Structure formats: C-alpha cells, structure tokens
Amino acid sequence: MCEEKYEERVFPCIALRGVSIFPNTVVHFDIGREKSIKALEKAMADDKLLFVATQEDEDILIPTFNDVYNFGTLVKVKQMLKIQGDAVRVLVEGIARAYITMPISEESYLACHISVLEEHLDEEDMTIEDKAAMRVMIDQFLEYAQANQISNETIDKVLNADSPIAVLDRMANELLVHTSVKQKVLETMSFSQRIAEMTSILAEENSIAAVEREIAQKVKENVDNNQKEYFLREKIKAIQEELGVAEDAGVEAAEWIEALDKLKLPKKTYEKVKKEISKFSKMAPSSAEATVIRNYAENILALPWNKASKVNVDLKRAEEILEEDHYGMDKVKERVLEYLAVVHLSKAIRGPILCLVGPPGVGKTSIAKSIARASGREFVRMSLGGVRDEAEIRGHRRTYIGAIPGRIISCLKDAGKNNPVFLLDEIDKIGTDFKGDPASALLEVLDPEQNSTFTDHFLEVPFDLSKVMFITTANSVDTIPRPLLDRMELVEVSGYTEEEKVNIAQKYLIPKQIREHAMEPENIKISEKALRDVINYYTRESGVRNLEREIGSLCRKAARRIVTDGVKTCSITQSNLEKYLGKHRYHYDMVEGENQIGVTTGMAWTAVGGDTLQIETTAVPGSGKLELTGQLGDVMQESAKAGISYIRSVSDKLGIEKDFYKTYDIHIHVPEGAVPKDGPSAGVTMCTAVISTLTKTPVRRDVAMTGEISLRGKVMPVGGIREKVLAAHRAGIKKILLPRENERDIDDIPQTVRKQLEFVLIDHVDQALEEALVK
C-alpha cells in the first residue's frame, strides 16, 4: 500500500447523515441541503469526482468541517435523479479512501484539499497470517449474513471481488451497524489491522444475534405454551358448558394472573399470591376453601401497591388552605409545612407520625382533613375508641371462617392510594381484653423503621406503609402505652381563648350553621357582644363544639321566626339573647363576692381542658383527724398531708397553736364532690387554705394558684399551665401564682390573656401567703 496525493486541487465535499461509503462499492443516497446540492453541481460540472465524509452527529443541520469525520471516501458520481421537492438521489462509486488535509471553503458549499490512499494488494502478495485472518473474517461474515438474511447474490458479489481489499470494503458496506462502528474500519490504516477490526465487529454482532435468537426462542415457547393453555382451557370450558357447570375457576384465575402481572409486585409477594391463585384454579369454585382464596386474591389485587397521590409541594397554596380551614393551631400548621418542604427537597422521605393532643372540640380531627387537602392526598379515618381486638388492626388469619383484612389494609384499599393522610382517632381510648392488645399491634404500624414491611395476618405478605402520613389524636397521653407514645411526635393543640373563639365563630361556625339551616347570611345577624355572652354564659369548654351547638340553636329559632312571623332579618343582640337561649347556664365572673377564710382558688387540668377549683377547709374542735372529701385521688391526699406536716413544722412562725393537730379536726373539701380529682398541683392551694383557716385570715378571691409542695414548703413545677391559666382567666381571676420553674410556660399563653393577668412567680409557700392572704 502506498500513499500519494492527487494533483493539488480542491474537491467539493458532501457531509453524509447516517451513511458510510467505502471504496469498491456502488451506493445511492439522498441529499436535500443547499450546500450538498451545490457541491454535487460543482462535481458534475468538472470530472464528477466528489469527496464524501460522515457527520459525527446526525442531528446537525448545517455542518462544518468540525462536524464530520476527517476520513472519508473519494467517489465518482454515476447518476443523479431529482425526487420529491428539492431532494436529489445520487448514485456513486467509491474509488479510494481519503482524508482531509486542508478545508478550503464552507460558504456556498464545503470544499477541501484531500490526500488519497491508493491501495493495491493481490492475493498472492498476502502473508500466511493475513490469509488465515481473511478466512476467519469470511466465516464470520457468512454467519452474519445468514443471521441478517443477506441474499446469496449480495454474498457472491462481496466474496467474488477482484482483490482482498475490495472484499473487505464490500463486506464493511453490508454491515447493519452504526456509522461510528463502520468509521473504525474506514480509518484503520494497515490491511492486517483492518481485517482484525472487521472480524471483531462481525464476531460481536454474531454473539448478539445468537443471544437474540435464544431470547426469541424462549418467547416463542412461552407464546406456544400460552396458546396451548388457552386451547385446553377453551376445551375445558366447552366440556363444562356441556355438563351444565357454569363457573370456570380457570378463567377467573387467568384473569387474576393477568392483573397480578400488571401490579409489578416484589418477587416473594408475587410468587406467594400466584401460588394461591394456581391452587384456586384446580379447585371446585363452589368449595369453601375456594371462596377464601377468591376473597384473598380480590383483596390483594384491589390494594394500591404502586398507586400514589401526587403530593402538593406548593407551600404557599398549602399554607393558604390550612389558614382557610382553621384559625390558630400554629404549631400543627408549621409542622405540616415543614414536612411538605422536606418532600419538595427529597421525594423518598417517610411519612411523619404526628399525635395531636388536646381537649375535645378544638379541631384535631378537622385539621387532619385540612392537612390531606393541603398536601394533595387522600384522607382516611379510623376510630380507635373502644377497639379491643388485635385483629381490628392486623386482620384475621385465613384459617377462620369469615376472615377479613385488618382495618389498616381495608382503609388503604378504600383510599385507592398508598400515601394517604391516615387519621387514627382517639388513640388514648384503645381497650385491652383476652382477644389481644390493639395498642401493641399499632407498634409496627407507627414505627417508621418497621412499617415498610407491615404484614397483615390475612394477606400474609408485607405491605409498605412508610409513605402513609399517620396522624393520631388523643385527649390525654396518660392512657397511651409508653412504647406507642415513643413512636409518635406529640403536637399539643391547646384550648381556645375567648378572642380565638369569637374569631372562629365569626369566620367558620356561623357561616357553616347558616348553610346547614338553608339560610342566607342576611337572614340572621349575631352581634359580637351577644357572641361573647354565648361563649361565657352558655358554654364552658376548651374547644368550640358546644358553641357550635348553641349557634345552631340560634339559627333554628331564627328560621322559625322567619317562617312564622315573615321577618327577613333576625338580629340577635346582648339584650335579646336570653329570649333565644334562656337563662345563663354558667357564671362567668365567679370571683365576685367577699374574701373568705379557708377558701382558695386552685387551677386544675382535665381531659376537657383547664378548670378552676374552689378548695374549702374548716377546723373544728376534735382529736386531730384529717378529713379529705371530694373524690380526691391518692396523690392529692398525699399533697394535703404534706401541707399539714409543713404547717406543723412552722406553726410558731405562723402564729398557730402548736398542738392544733391534736385539738382540731381539719376537713378539706374540693367541690364538685361527684368529680374524681387527682394530681400534686393543688398542694400549695390546699396548704394556703388550711393556714387561712388556722390563722383566721381571709384569702383574696381574685387570686388563683397552682404548684406542688414539698415538706420544706418549696413550691415545685407542674404541667398544663396554658389550660389552667385560660380557665382562671375565664373565671375572672386577676392574679396568678405559678412556680418559678414554670416561667417558660407563660410564653405559650396568648398575648391578649397575658395583658389582663398579673403573674407572680413563687419559690416557697411564704410567698404564696404574702400574695394570697388579706393583710
């Protein structure tokens, strides 16, 4: 092989897309680009010689020399034919390999200087190694030709070429591979290396073809088996129809298998379910076990294994929805928006497990619905109040007659999505009996590390609950088992202040009740003063449930007046409120009246929010008995005894007779007598009441206090400060005595309430006496 340059002349050049042309071949291609057509016209005007090179990227519409391979082929145009539009079909003959030495022009058409590789090699000039390599290459080509259905005529044309180089070029031209692969054969310089490159490409293509044939054979066998199975099932169907058997378990099983394949379940789950369905297909459809398997398969196929709602990550829209639906509840809203923000950053986050704790009627259940709406998820609710059977959570085993999945799985099936907001309502009301402990069954459901493989007893295969956003509600955490409580993130939903209740009533409750009673907003007008009276004198609660009932009652009475008296607008004011709701049911300003000896106002936390307690004490001549009444629990009784012991230790300082505990019977009573009470927070209140009785000093009625007492008279911190203070504020208290260590809890009290109260932080009983007793 020798390399010599053609005369120093400029050749027109055409950039080819998806085509490679080799010497010793005749090929046609279509051109339509303006530059390509001008290059062709230039060649036809001269000696019909043209340089062609393949584009590296086929998508480039206007290529330059930077966009084509440097190596190409010098061709001679044999024929050109105009086809549809401006396109031209060109028939060319490859003359020799060549490469660009100098680009000349890219303006009207591509033109360049080239160096042509003139190659001459007869068979007798080949080495033994080249002849052997040539035979191997031909064998590979014959195998390739058979696999790709290349005609015998084309094979003869390739193998009967007049030189080994021509054989190789024609063989490369017949390859059905990408142009980048053909380009390697075109650019390889030595003949021996070109044979090796060509053999390597053919061997790889033959290996791929062999694997394809093997796959095709397997597919064909599967299709044949399916056709055979279909034919046999049709025969069985015909036989069953002849026998008068209407049911066909096989057809039903085949439909289930088809539906199962579409679900793309994990391998173990798929095999388990498929095994059950296969068992069903061999049974009599009317048998008892077939009914159980049918129920099983239908439940499995109905579950949302891979169906999920698109989570809304538009935080502004989510915040608008939460604000639109609920007033206040800032902590809950903030936590939900934080979760949605993290979802926006990471799509694989597990659903949070929140526990909303607060008194009844504050909107715990309704905020869960709003969270579902704000996050764009489905909403499902399961009430746990009174649930005593573990199978309610985990389902029944299929060995039992009438077995069904647990309510967790059933609710997800009804939701139709695997990432709903799942509300577990009243989680503190779960019971326990001989049927098992539902709270223990919930441990797996509410554990983010375990619930991705939650296994229902009925399904017996794991189902992923990690995408579910669980929200639980409770009035008190005291009855929730500690391991279950540990798995949840507690969010306190506190009681509402009077201002908050007024806002909620005006924005949500009144419009809702007007709609429910088929009225228009102009039919009923409730003044703000009347609304405040309803809150203070007709309801006594932390939430707004009873307030909504009273507003509903006003709407009904207004509706009656509209219908019977023909009035268009019913105005309810402070002066005519009693006409609609009757006499006041509660006394709001309970602190009115005289200061009394032995009566103090304490503050208590209950399941329905905060409350105030009137602690009464009296001392009568006797033998030193301590009488405690009002259904006081053990802890509260111990607090009273600790207070008496402290008073005895400082009787000199207080000016109390030293032997009062021998000569007087002390009676402590906490109304109302029918309501059970317990806890240490009334310690300082009871101690103050007893000291007031023994020293005959009145206690200020507008002072309320809370705190646990020690034998040394130290006042220690207690819980539920926000609810207690709100209750004291509702009762008209002006001064609140709190343990100093509860100072941090004052920030949780609404600003409007804090402004109307005086807070005094105390460390010792002496400070409580200084503030509470009338000097």
Stockholm file with secondary structure:
# STOCKHOLM 1.0

chainA/1-775         MCEEKYEERVFPCIALRGVSIFPNTVVHFDIGREKSIKALEKAMADDKLLFVATQEDEDILIPTFNDVYNFGTLVKVKQMLKIQGDAVRVLVEGIARAYITMPISEESYLACHISVLEEHLDEEDMTIEDKAAMRVMIDQFLEYAQANQISNETIDKVLNADSPIAVLDRMANELLVHTSVKQKVLETMSFSQRIAEMTSILAEENSIAAVEREIAQKVKENVDNNQKEYFLREKIKAIQEELGVAEDAGVEAAEWIEALDKLKLPKKTYEKVKKEISKFSKMAPSSAEATVIRNYAENILALPWNKASKVNVDLKRAEEILEEDHYGMDKVKERVLEYLAVVHLSKAIRGPILCLVGPPGVGKTSIAKSIARASGREFVRMSLGGVRDEAEIRGHRRTYIGAIPGRIISCLKDAGKNNPVFLLDEIDKIGTDFKGDPASALLEVLDPEQNSTFTDHFLEVPFDLSKVMFITTANSVDTIPRPLLDRMELVEVSGYTEEEKVNIAQKYLIPKQIREHAMEPENIKISEKALRDVINYYTRESGVRNLEREIGSLCRKAARRIVTDGVKTCSITQSNLEKYLGKHRYHYDMVEGENQIGVTTGMAWTAVGGDTLQIETTAVPGSGKLELTGQLGDVMQESAKAGISYIRSVSDKLGIEKDFYKTYDIHIHVPEGAVPKDGPSAGVTMCTAVISTLTKTPVRRDVAMTGEISLRGKVMPVGGIREKVLAAHRAGIKKILLPRENERDIDDIPQTVRKQLEFVLIDHVDQALEEALVK
#=GR chainA/1-775 SS CEECCCCSCCEEEEEESSCCCCTTCEEEEEECSHHHHHHHHHHHHTTSEEEEEEBSSTTCSSCCGGGBCSEEEEEEEEEEEECSTTCEEEEEEEEEEEEEEEEEECSSSEEEEEEEEECCCCGGGSCHHHHHHHHHHHHHHHHHHHHTTCCHHHHHHHHTCSSHHHHHHHHHHTCCSCHHHHHHHHHCCSHHHHHHHHHHHHHHHHHHHHHHHHHHHHHHHHHHHHHHHHHHHHHHHHHHHHHTCCCCHHHHHHHHHHHHHHHCCCHHHHHHHHHHHHHHHTSCTTSHHHHHHHHHHHHHHHSCSSCCCCCCCCHHHHHHHHHHHCSSCHHHHHHHHHHHHHHHHCTTCCCCEEEEECCTTSSHHHHHHHHHHHHTCCEEEEECTTCCCTHHHHCCCTTSTTCCCCHHHHHHHHHTSSSCEEEEECGGGCCCBTTBCHHHHHHHHTCTTTGGGEECTTTCSEECCTTSEEEEEESCSTTSCHHHHHTSEEEECCCCCHHHHHHHIIIIIHHHHHHHTTCCGGGEEECHHHHHHHHHHSCCCSSSHHHHHHHHHHHHHHHHHHHHHCCSCEEECTTTHHHHHCSCSSCSCTTCSCCEETEEEEEEEETTEEEEEEEEEEEEESSSCEEEESSBCHHHHHHHHHHHHHHHHTHHHHTCCTTHHHHEEEEEECSCTTSCBCCSTTHHHHHHHHHHHHHTCEECTTEEECCEECTTCBEECCSCHHHHHHHHHHTTCCEEEEEGGGGGGGGGSCHHHHHTCEEEEESBHHHHHHHHBCC
#=GC SS_cons         CEECCCCSCCEEEEEESSCCCCTTCEEEEEECSHHHHHHHHHHHHTTSEEEEEEBSSTTCSSCCGGGBCSEEEEEEEEEEEECSTTCEEEEEEEEEEEEEEEEEECSSSEEEEEEEEECCCCGGGSCHHHHHHHHHHHHHHHHHHHHTTCCHHHHHHHHTCSSHHHHHHHHHHTCCSCHHHHHHHHHCCSHHHHHHHHHHHHHHHHHHHHHHHHHHHHHHHHHHHHHHHHHHHHHHHHHHHHHTCCCCHHHHHHHHHHHHHHHCCCHHHHHHHHHHHHHHHTSCTTSHHHHHHHHHHHHHHHSCSSCCCCCCCCHHHHHHHHHHHCSSCHHHHHHHHHHHHHHHHCTTCCCCEEEEECCTTSSHHHHHHHHHHHHTCCEEEEECTTCCCTHHHHCCCTTSTTCCCCHHHHHHHHHTSSSCEEEEECGGGCCCBTTBCHHHHHHHHTCTTTGGGEECTTTCSEECCTTSEEEEEESCSTTSCHHHHHTSEEEECCCCCHHHHHHHIIIIIHHHHHHHTTCCGGGEEECHHHHHHHHHHSCCCSSSHHHHHHHHHHHHHHHHHHHHHCCSCEEECTTTHHHHHCSCSSCSCTTCSCCEETEEEEEEEETTEEEEEEEEEEEEESSSCEEEESSBCHHHHHHHHHHHHHHHHTHHHHTCCTTHHHHEEEEEECSCTTSCBCCSTTHHHHHHHHHHHHHTCEECTTEEECCEECTTCBEECCSCHHHHHHHHHHTTCCEEEEEGGGGGGGGGSCHHHHHTCEEEEESBHHHHHHHHBCC
//
